[in-house]
């Protein structure tokens, strides 16, 4: 599965469409070509495409085998990790910490990715 979704609060429904989420995630990965070393830009682009903080999304950073890894958590605790498939073992999402991205607006690389995703969806 390309996009891992795990609701930490079992029984709660994600406040966003899973179909839309998976389609956007799949498009992001197709454009990037690989999940490897693309967690930050993939998470950042998805965050802005889906409405960011106003949509209840929070960027989270943690370590996987000593390497920095980024993903998102929504308002009910569902993990959205677009690049999870790069790891052989499951990621310990509980060890992550909420962090902001380096820029309030999309970075140049994220904006280029957002533009390409938008073009693909139109």
N, C-alpha and C positions, 0 to 999 in steps of 0.2 A: 504494500500500500504506500502510495506516495506521501500522503498527508496523514500524520497520526493525530487522531483526536481522542483525547481521554478526558472524560468529565470526572473530576476529582469528587464533586458533590453528586454522588449517584442519585438518579431519579430526576435530576433537573434537566430541562431541555435547554439546549444551547440557544441563545437569543438571535442566532443567525442561521441562514439556510446552509445545511451541510452540503447540498448539491452545489450551490454557488461557491462555497468555501473550497471544495475539492476541485472544482473547475478552475478557479483562480490559481490555486496551488499547483495544479498540473500544468497550467499555462506558464507560470513562473518557472517551473523546473524545465519545461521544454525549451524555453528561451535561454536559460542559463546553461543548459546542456548537461549539468552534473550537480548533485547536491553537495559535493565535496567543497569545503571552504566557502560556501555561499550562504551560510545561515544568517548572517547579519543583513545582507542586502535583500535576501528573500523575505525575511521577517519585516524589515523596514518597508519594503514595497507593499506587502500585503497589508500591513498596519494602515498605511495611508490610503490604499485602495478601498478598504472596508470602513473607513471613517475614524480610525485612530481612537484616541481617548474618549471622544464623544460616543463612540460605539461600544465602549466598555472594554477595549483591548489594552493590554499592558505588556510591554516588552520585558522579557525575563532573560537573565544571563546566568549561566552556570558552567561547570567544568565537566568534561567527559574525557576520561583518561588524561587529565591534566591540561586539556586544550579548551579554550573558551568556546562556548556554544550559545546561540541565541534562539529563542522561540517566543511565542506569544501565549498569553492566558486571557480568556474572556471573562466577562462579569460573573459567570457562574462557576468558574474554575476549569473550563475545558481548555486543554492544552492544544495549541495549533503549532505543530513543528513541521514545517514544510520540508526540511532537509534531514529528517530523522533517519532516512534509509541509508545514510552514509555510515551509520554505526552498526557493528555486528551485534552488540548487546543493547538491551533496553536502556534508555536514558533515565537517570534518577531526577525526575522533574521536581521532586520535593526539595531538592538541594539548591534550586535556583533562587535568585534574588531579583526582585523587580528593579529595573533600571530604565533610564531614559535613553533614547538614541542620542548620538553626538550632536545632531542638529534638530531643530523644531520642525523645519520644513524638510521634505525629502532631500537626501544627499544627491549629488549629481548622478551617481551610479544608480541609485534607487529611482530617481526621476526618469532616467532612460528606460529602466525596466518597467516602470508604471506606464510610460508612453507606449512601449511595445505590447504590454498586456492589453491596454485599452484598444490598440489597433487590431489585435488578434480577436478581440471580443466583438468588434464592430463589423 
